[in-house]
Amino acid sequence: MTSPPKLAPADEFYLAAHDGIGGRSLLPDRLLGVGLGAALLGELMFWRRVRPDGDTLYVADATPTGDPATSAILQRLTRGPGPHGLGQWIAHLANGTATQLVERRLIAAGTLRLETKRRLLGSGTTSLVLADPKSPGEPAARIRTHLSYNENLDIADLMLAGLILATGLDAFVLDTCNPRDRARLSDQFRRNLPAPLAHLVAHTRAAAAEPVPASAR
């Protein structure tokens, strides 16, 4: 039996951050946005469209990726003047933009669907529903399984694991990892995670630790 094909990292972060039964987010909206914004920027790094240099993000290739979510962010980056602060862009995308882009992509893929509940009186309410309640558990389960068998994660899963840790999502989805498996993960970060993605994870951790502005509470 072959494993199901993986989704893009931001899609997998979104799924991992939601409860499979009730569909609620395990993270506050801002932290969810931080993780998704960083994951989308990471996807652009995989596409070789952006190049980080320390704290600065440069557009290396303005050609659209063919994916609406990453192409929309690339267009914003291209319009801006000069280089961009990596942490600033993570914070900017966390303000609802990244979540909307990823949700649209998941709806287009059929992973999420809009469902309207009718009321006896008044209009109905529309919400997003997971097509498969088991799908949120799959990304973290894959990471836990590889670690338990002392297998190397691929680069996309290493980035995903780093973002899970950076946003505190690990308290919900990697809570069953024992100290040995967590040590293995730390060792893989040190040995295998490329420096640009390590910078991305570090900036994500910093953005997640920033206090929430009073206006956003």
C-alpha positions in Angstrom: 0.0 0.0 0.0 1.4 3.4 -1.0 1.1 6.5 1.2 -1.3 9.2 0.0 0.4 12.1 -1.7 1.3 15.0 0.6 -0.3 18.4 0.3 1.6 21.6 0.2 3.2 22.5 3.6 0.8 25.3 4.3 -2.2 23.1 3.6 -0.7 20.4 5.9 -0.1 23.0 8.7 -3.7 24.1 8.4 -5.0 20.6 8.7 -2.7 19.8 11.6 -3.9 22.9 13.4 -7.6 21.8 13.3 -9.6 19.3 15.3 -10.8 16.5 13.0 -14.2 16.1 14.7 -15.4 19.6 15.4 -13.2 21.3 12.8 -12.2 24.0 15.3 -8.7 25.6 15.2 -6.3 24.4 17.9 -4.5 27.7 17.8 -5.7 31.3 18.2 -6.3 33.0 14.8 -3.1 35.0 15.0 -0.9 32.0 15.7 -2.6 30.1 12.9 -1.9 33.0 10.6 1.7 33.1 11.7 2.2 29.5 10.9 0.4 29.6 7.6 2.2 32.8 6.5 5.6 31.3 7.2 4.6 28.0 5.5 3.6 29.9 2.3 6.9 31.8 2.3 8.6 28.5 2.7 6.7 27.2 -0.3 8.1 30.1 -2.3 11.6 29.1 -1.2 10.9 25.6 -2.5 9.7 27.2 -5.7 13.0 29.2 -5.8 11.0 32.4 -6.1 12.4 34.1 -3.0 15.8 33.9 -1.4 16.4 34.8 2.3 19.7 36.4 3.3 19.7 36.5 7.1 16.7 38.7 8.1 16.0 39.9 4.6 13.9 38.3 1.9 14.7 38.9 -1.8 12.6 38.1 -4.8 14.8 35.8 -7.0 12.3 35.1 -9.7 9.0 36.9 -10.2 7.5 34.3 -12.4 4.1 33.1 -11.0 4.2 29.6 -9.6 1.0 28.4 -11.1 -0.5 28.1 -7.6 -2.9 31.0 -6.7 -1.9 31.2 -3.0 1.9 31.5 -3.5 1.5 33.5 -6.7 -0.6 36.1 -4.8 2.1 36.5 -2.1 4.9 36.7 -4.8 3.0 39.4 -6.5 2.8 41.4 -3.3 6.5 40.9 -2.7 7.3 42.0 -6.2 5.3 45.2 -6.0 7.1 46.2 -2.8 10.1 48.5 -2.9 13.4 46.6 -2.5 14.2 43.8 -0.1 11.7 42.7 2.6 12.1 41.8 6.3 11.3 38.1 6.7 9.8 38.6 10.2 7.8 41.6 8.9 6.2 39.6 6.1 5.3 36.7 8.4 3.5 39.2 10.7 1.9 40.9 7.8 0.5 37.6 6.4 -0.7 36.5 9.8 -3.3 39.2 9.7 -5.9 37.0 8.0 -4.3 37.0 4.5 -2.5 33.6 4.8 -5.5 31.9 6.3 -7.8 33.1 3.5 -5.4 32.0 0.8 -4.9 28.5 2.2 -8.6 28.0 2.8 -9.4 29.0 -0.8 -6.8 26.5 -2.0 -8.2 23.7 0.2 -11.7 24.5 -1.0 -10.5 24.3 -4.6 -8.9 20.9 -3.8 -12.1 19.6 -2.2 -10.3 19.2 1.2 -12.6 21.8 2.7 -16.2 22.6 1.7 -18.7 25.3 2.5 -21.7 24.0 4.4 -24.8 26.0 5.2 -27.0 25.1 8.1 -30.6 26.2 7.7 -32.5 27.8 10.6 -36.2 27.6 11.1 -36.3 31.4 11.4 -33.9 33.7 9.7 -31.0 33.0 7.3 -28.7 30.1 7.6 -25.1 30.1 8.7 -22.2 29.0 6.4 -19.0 27.4 7.7 -16.0 25.5 6.5 -16.2 21.7 7.0 -13.4 19.1 6.5 -14.3 16.7 3.7 -12.4 13.9 5.6 -12.4 14.2 9.5 -9.3 12.0 9.5 -7.2 14.4 7.4 -6.1 16.7 10.2 -4.3 13.9 12.0 -2.3 12.7 9.0 0.6 15.3 8.8 1.6 15.0 12.5 1.1 11.2 12.5 3.5 10.9 9.6 6.1 13.0 11.4 5.6 11.0 14.7 5.9 7.7 12.8 9.2 8.6 11.1 10.7 9.8 14.3 9.6 6.6 16.2 11.4 4.5 13.5 14.4 6.8 13.6 13.8 7.7 9.9 14.8 11.0 8.3 12.1 13.4 7.6 12.2 15.0 4.1 12.9 18.7 4.0 9.2 19.7 3.6 8.3 17.7 6.8 11.2 19.1 8.7 10.0 22.6 7.9 6.5 21.6 8.9 7.7 20.2 12.2 9.7 23.3 12.8 6.6 25.5 12.3 4.6 23.2 14.5 7.1 23.7 17.3 7.5 27.5 16.6 3.8 28.2 17.0 3.2 25.9 20.0 1.1 23.5 18.0 3.3 20.6 19.2 1.5 20.7 22.5 -1.5 19.3 20.7 -0.2 17.2 17.9 3.3 16.1 19.0 2.4 15.6 22.7 2.9 11.9 22.5 6.5 12.1 21.2 8.8 10.8 23.9 12.1 12.6 24.8 14.0 10.2 22.5 11.9 11.1 19.5 12.1 14.9 20.3 15.9 14.5 20.5 15.9 12.8 17.1 13.9 15.7 15.7 16.3 18.3 17.2 19.2 16.4 15.7 17.6 16.3 12.2 17.0 20.1 12.5 20.7 20.5 13.2 21.9 18.2 10.4 19.4 18.4 7.6 17.3 21.6 7.7 18.7 24.0 5.2 19.9 27.4 6.6 17.2 29.5 4.8 14.4 27.3 6.3 16.1 27.4 9.7 16.0 31.2 9.5 12.3 31.0 8.5 11.5 28.8 11.5 13.4 31.1 13.9 11.5 34.2 12.6 8.3 32.3 13.0 9.1 31.5 16.6 9.9 35.2 17.2 6.6 36.3 15.5 4.6 33.8 17.5 6.1 35.2 20.7 5.2 38.8 19.9 2.5 40.2 22.2 -0.9 40.5 20.5 -1.7 44.2 19.9 -4.6 45.5 22.1 -6.6 46.4 19.0 -6.5 42.7 17.8 -7.7 41.2 21.1 
